[in-house]
C-alpha cells in the first residue's frame, strides 16, 4: 500500500515540478528561490490531502503519508529565521 501511494505522489511531484523526486544532489538556491520551493512544496502536500473516504484503508494510508510530508516540510521551514519562515507560510495561504 505504501509503495503504491509513494509511487503515485512521486509521479505527481515530477509532473508538477519537473524534477526527479528521488534526486538527492545538493543544489544552491537564492533566498527567494528557496522560499518559493518551500511554499510550493506546502501547496503540493495540501493539494494531495484526501478529504473524503477516510474510512477506506488506502485513503487513510495516503492521509498519513501526506501529513508526514507536511510535517517534514514544516520542520525544515521552522528551522529558518522568523521573518523568512513567516514570508514562506504567508505564501502558502
Secondary structure, DSSP 8 states (H G I E B T S, - for coil): -HHHHHHHHHHHHHHHHSS-TT--------HHHHHHHHHHHHHHHHHT---S-TTSHHHHHHHHHHHHHHHHHHHHHHTS-HHHHHHHHHHT-
